[in-house]
C-alpha cells in the first residue's frame, strides 16, 4: 500500500547567503557526533523563522513606503 501524499508539500527555493552566516549557523546546528548539521535542520530553522515573521513576531524586513494622498499635500 503506497504511503499517503503530504497535504502541505515542500517546494524548493534557491537563495544565497554569506559564508560567514552559513558557517555560524552550521556550527550551531552541528551534531556532536558528526560535526555536521542533521538532515533537515536548516529547513526546520528557516520554517520556524518564517512562520514567526509571517505571524508578526518579527518586524517587517522591507516595510512598505507610506502612501500620501494628493489631497493631503494641498
Secondary structure as UniProt FT lines:
FT   HELIX           19..29
FT   TURN            32..34
FT   TURN            39..40
FT   HELIX           41..54
FT   TURN            55..56
FT   HELIX           70..73
//
